[in-house]
Amino acid sequence: MKRMKRIMTFLLALSLTLQSCLAGGCLVAAEEGEGEDTNGVVIVRYLEEGTNKVLSKEYEETGVGGAAYKGPNGDGDLSHISIDGYDFVKTIKPEELAEDSEKNPIWDEDSCNSTFLNGKTQIITHYYESNEGSVKLRFVDADTKKEILAEDNDPWASYQETGKGGEAYKGRNHDGFMGKVSIPGYIYYQTLKPDKIATDEEGNPIWDEDTCNSIFIKGEHQVITHEYIKLDTSATNSLNFSKSNIGNGCDVTLIGAMKYLGNTDADSITMKISIPKVMKARSIKIPAAKAGDEVKLKISCLIENEHEQMVLEKESDAAKPLEVKIPSKAVELILTYHGKIKNAGFYREHQSNAFSVGKIEVLGQAIYEGKKESHEVSAKATVSVKKDGIEEKKEEKADSFQIFAPEAAALEISAPEYTHRYDNTHMDIDGITYHGPFIPVFQARVSVKNGDVSSMLLPDVEGAKNINAMIRTNQRTHSYENVKSGGTLNFKKFLSPGEQVEEIIIEFYHIKSLKTSKKGSIILTPSYDSMKDGERATLRASTRAYTTKEGNDGNAYYRSSNTLNAGVRVSSAKISGTTISMPNRILRGEDFVLKMKGFENLSTAHVDGMQSTMNFSAPVIIESFEKGESGGESDGTAYEYMDGGVWRPYDEGKVNSTTGIRITVTNPSRGFAVQPKINLRQAEQDTKVVKASVRSRVYDGKKTYMEEYADSEIRFYDMKGTFSFSQEKGTLVSGETKQVYRMAFHKDDNPSGFSQIGIRISLDEKFLAETLNLGTWSDYDGSLRVTCRTKDGSLKEIGTYQKGAVVSLKRINEDLKEIQIKTQEGLGSESYAEGIKITGRTQKQPKTQKILAKADFDAVYGRYKQKIHDEKSLESKVYYYAITVPIMKLKKDGLYYGDKTIITLSNVATMGNCSAKKLDASILIPEKVSVEKILLPSFRGIKKASSLVFVFDNQMSKTIKAQGSYIPNKSMKKYIREIHFVQEKAPGGIKMDKGVTVAIKNESKVKRAFLSSASLKAEFGDGLKVSKQSDIYNVRLLAKKKDMVVDNNKKQKVQEIEDVPEKAAKKKPVNNTPFVLLAIGLCSAGFLCAYWMRRKKQEDEVHQIDPS
């Protein structure tokens, strides 16, 4: 075998040597056989980076392979050149370069020189970038974004220039100015800077706000945009007469206003107001101008038949209010404001801050001397604005009014059709109006019949300054002076018993115009004691317009209105009160009947309607509704129910939820009655009481004349039951622990009973039920039906039993999933059940720990089969953890002083559905022996190694972390009394696949005997423990050494602890080093030979090119 290895090593070295020689020879042959072309080409290109634009003519040169480049100037320099407008960026070398003898590329970074390659074209590329930038100056309309039209020579014509990066703009006039300029018809708005602006060393933008100058940026096109807005000097005004219809001789006011809406400040703004001839102006009131701090006001006017203006106010502060008298013959007013007329913003966004004048009042009198009954008069106003010496008319507004002749319009008196007995009636007075020439007196008269007037609210009349009133009674005349328009006259203060008002006269003095802005009224009480139903109390009204108080012709007034009669008919209204009838206590969820009684119309005359509204304190269900209409007639009865705060019509049938019922009868006749019978039920199960309150009323118009109230309540009681479900134990041991599930229920105290009770118990498959005790049932005389549901879901009958019976479940417990108990008859009001229990045991060796049990309780009661449902769940744990009986064996049980023997431990395994907190396999070591060596165990089914714990004869312990084997030191080996192999968190299913071997030695010279054994213990679950012990050995320590006797009864093949044989330790390894060195040497010789041949060839080529 050794000889074969030496031969293979030699052959490998020889093979590598031959390959190296052959490779060297082939390389030389290949180089000698290359093509015949010995020239190379180099090309130099000058391109713009990014675009590859050719910036200069390329240079081309041809040379012999191996010779250096000469360059355009013969100095070998092929580096970049200077190109106007461009800066050098980088150089790209040829893809292939010649190499020197050490394989380094031949290349000079400064001159870009190298040597030609035979048959190759080498390309050197120099890249450049532009060092120039450009700037464009634009003048655009800010709204359209289009350039403003311009001639070539206009300073706002578009302009563009180019410059070197870093240089400043020159500008259109070479003065560096690129800023805004004045453009006729436009105002400057804003400047948009270039998107990119050069920065200084500190990163600050280089920009002059005044000249808009900056510097060019290499390779960038910059745009400066000046935006302008078209010049706007708009203004608006308004003009209105204070009245559209004016009596001849009455005062009239012409009201105007103006506002500047331009986008630039104006020099002045002028408003001209024409005055109609029939208007005799007296004065003009001008308020303080808004934004008028720097503005002055000049007021002028034109006089009829004159051409020159008359100055009324030369120079006034526009920021202060002003009133100026006007000549009566003025036909035009001119108001000129000059100074800084503040603009409204570029886009009228600052209108509130712009110059404006509000409510300019021209006061005067309408005088018409013509013969027509009416005459239309108009006026107009214009506003103009001046800016930079140019004045433009902006807006013109006009308005008109009519002058009328005197007229006494009729009063308007309105009264209800009827009034119910002992009720006051309000009769409205309106229509006191006068349009015409000035008159000394206007008079309104009201007379009363069949009634008492207690007070009068005077109409609020515009134009009434001096007012007197006069009252004529059946006994005297009483006067009121300086009465206030819109005031109240209280007649009760001066009327004596039996005295009645017969006529009321209101006089208005010095009248130009009258207009009622707010109605007046008279409170009239019909003479009920002397009047029958159907009789009327009336008012008669008229007006007079006096031209003179005393006329020579005996005709004291100019014009009189027609007499107007208005009256109210006497009536009465009455209803009977509604009452509620319903039970006061009922089972929750059951129907109850509510009756409404006594809702009847007892009115002696017509009423518009009667209404009964019932409100519930909690929602109810309407099951049915008997309307119960009787007696008399009506125009209809509306039945409504409340739904979410809205009254909805009720026709028939069920209403699922309502909080109110309303019955409205329209135009009922005397004796018409509604007495409904309503079947109700509570809508919400948690309602404890429902209060019903009813309000009945009779009404006519918008007024209620009689109201009646009643209320009642009904209380609901619940069917409640408490169900309990418990277990005897929470922790169980597999197959050993008995478990009991207990159930009971109790009903609360109330007069009703359950119609059926059902209990359903769902059991875990790990629990095997054995018996069912049906327990004690009170106030129930029926039987109990017991059924079960198996694991396949089928329902099976177990039987029908009497209360207290014990039912065996053993024959079906392995297939049992659920048990059901149901009563067969109704239960009494005092029913309950106790002591229902299921007894059983846990399944042997369950796979999982958790045992679940669930009980459902259902109690049915009432007409609508209402249910009480309760469900409870229980959880317990069943622990299953089994261990094997450990096997300990002793090789020999009699030891002389100094003798050794071996203890072995095996057959350690676990199974179960949980992990042990601690699994402890231990060996009891006899006294007076020492532990020489321990071979540690290994387990299948768990990765973590066991801990080795020694317990010494002083009861102290020590834990060791070791693997494979362990040899105790001299200070401890004689005192070890117990050896523990502890495994933490040991799951069920682990098995010892390598046992324990312990070598011990007798250290006693005295004859004695000791016991030794092994044990296996596990702690799991909630404080549960299990342990197993091996056979016990009697270890005899003998003083005098004799031949070893082995007890045949304890024969056991054990694992012996052996030392390494000396023979094995003396084996020498095979040394192949000489052969390996020989192979490396041969390989090196081959490669040196190839290198020498290539070097020789290159030297021959050099001699051929350059003989010197």
Secondary structure as GFF3:
##gff-version 3
##sequence-region A 1 1108
A	DSSP	alpha_helix	2	32	.	.	.	ID=ss1
A	DSSP	beta_strand	39	48	.	.	.	ID=ss2
A	DSSP	beta_strand	54	64	.	.	.	ID=ss3
A	DSSP	beta_strand	86	92	.	.	.	ID=ss4
A	DSSP	beta_strand	121	130	.	.	.	ID=ss5
A	DSSP	beta_strand	132	141	.	.	.	ID=ss6
A	DSSP	beta_strand	159	164	.	.	.	ID=ss7
A	DSSP	beta_strand	186	192	.	.	.	ID=ss8
A	DSSP	beta_strand	221	230	.	.	.	ID=ss9
A	DSSP	beta_strand	235	241	.	.	.	ID=ss10
A	DSSP	beta_strand	245	247	.	.	.	ID=ss11
A	DSSP	beta_strand	251	260	.	.	.	ID=ss12
A	DSSP	beta_strand	266	274	.	.	.	ID=ss13
A	DSSP	beta_strand	279	286	.	.	.	ID=ss14
A	DSSP	beta_strand	295	303	.	.	.	ID=ss15
A	DSSP	beta_strand	309	317	.	.	.	ID=ss16
A	DSSP	beta_strand	322	325	.	.	.	ID=ss17
A	DSSP	beta_strand	330	341	.	.	.	ID=ss18
A	DSSP	three_ten_helix	351	353	.	.	.	ID=ss19
A	DSSP	beta_strand	356	366	.	.	.	ID=ss20
A	DSSP	beta_strand	374	387	.	.	.	ID=ss21
A	DSSP	beta_strand	390	404	.	.	.	ID=ss22
A	DSSP	beta_strand	412	414	.	.	.	ID=ss23
A	DSSP	beta_strand	418	420	.	.	.	ID=ss24
A	DSSP	beta_strand	425	430	.	.	.	ID=ss25
A	DSSP	beta_strand	434	449	.	.	.	ID=ss26
A	DSSP	beta_strand	451	457	.	.	.	ID=ss27
A	DSSP	beta_strand	460	462	.	.	.	ID=ss28
A	DSSP	beta_strand	466	473	.	.	.	ID=ss29
A	DSSP	beta_strand	477	480	.	.	.	ID=ss30
A	DSSP	beta_strand	488	490	.	.	.	ID=ss31
A	DSSP	three_ten_helix	491	493	.	.	.	ID=ss32
A	DSSP	beta_strand	501	518	.	.	.	ID=ss33
A	DSSP	beta_strand	520	526	.	.	.	ID=ss34
A	DSSP	three_ten_helix	528	530	.	.	.	ID=ss35
A	DSSP	beta_strand	536	546	.	.	.	ID=ss36
A	DSSP	beta_strand	559	560	.	.	.	ID=ss37
A	DSSP	beta_strand	564	571	.	.	.	ID=ss38
A	DSSP	beta_strand	579	581	.	.	.	ID=ss39
A	DSSP	beta_strand	585	587	.	.	.	ID=ss40
A	DSSP	beta_strand	592	597	.	.	.	ID=ss41
A	DSSP	beta_strand	599	600	.	.	.	ID=ss42
A	DSSP	beta_strand	609	626	.	.	.	ID=ss43
A	DSSP	beta_strand	629	630	.	.	.	ID=ss44
A	DSSP	beta_strand	636	643	.	.	.	ID=ss45
A	DSSP	beta_strand	646	649	.	.	.	ID=ss46
A	DSSP	beta_strand	655	666	.	.	.	ID=ss47
A	DSSP	beta_strand	673	674	.	.	.	ID=ss48
A	DSSP	beta_strand	677	682	.	.	.	ID=ss49
A	DSSP	beta_strand	689	700	.	.	.	ID=ss50
A	DSSP	beta_strand	703	717	.	.	.	ID=ss51
A	DSSP	beta_strand	721	727	.	.	.	ID=ss52
A	DSSP	beta_strand	731	733	.	.	.	ID=ss53
A	DSSP	beta_strand	738	747	.	.	.	ID=ss54
A	DSSP	beta_strand	756	763	.	.	.	ID=ss55
A	DSSP	beta_strand	767	773	.	.	.	ID=ss56
A	DSSP	beta_strand	776	778	.	.	.	ID=ss57
A	DSSP	beta_strand	784	790	.	.	.	ID=ss58
A	DSSP	beta_strand	795	801	.	.	.	ID=ss59
A	DSSP	beta_strand	806	808	.	.	.	ID=ss60
A	DSSP	three_ten_helix	813	815	.	.	.	ID=ss61
A	DSSP	beta_strand	816	823	.	.	.	ID=ss62
A	DSSP	beta_strand	832	842	.	.	.	ID=ss63
A	DSSP	beta_strand	850	861	.	.	.	ID=ss64
A	DSSP	beta_strand	866	879	.	.	.	ID=ss65
A	DSSP	beta_strand	881	883	.	.	.	ID=ss66
A	DSSP	beta_strand	887	890	.	.	.	ID=ss67
A	DSSP	beta_strand	894	896	.	.	.	ID=ss68
A	DSSP	beta_strand	900	906	.	.	.	ID=ss69
A	DSSP	beta_strand	910	912	.	.	.	ID=ss70
A	DSSP	beta_strand	915	924	.	.	.	ID=ss71
A	DSSP	beta_strand	929	935	.	.	.	ID=ss72
A	DSSP	beta_strand	938	940	.	.	.	ID=ss73
A	DSSP	beta_strand	947	952	.	.	.	ID=ss74
A	DSSP	beta_strand	957	960	.	.	.	ID=ss75
A	DSSP	beta_strand	965	966	.	.	.	ID=ss76
A	DSSP	alpha_helix	970	973	.	.	.	ID=ss77
A	DSSP	beta_strand	976	987	.	.	.	ID=ss78
A	DSSP	beta_strand	991	994	.	.	.	ID=ss79
A	DSSP	beta_strand	996	1002	.	.	.	ID=ss80
A	DSSP	beta_strand	1008	1012	.	.	.	ID=ss81
A	DSSP	beta_strand	1014	1020	.	.	.	ID=ss82
A	DSSP	beta_strand	1024	1029	.	.	.	ID=ss83
A	DSSP	beta_strand	1033	1038	.	.	.	ID=ss84
A	DSSP	three_ten_helix	1048	1050	.	.	.	ID=ss85
A	DSSP	alpha_helix	1062	1065	.	.	.	ID=ss86
A	DSSP	alpha_helix	1073	1105	.	.	.	ID=ss87
###
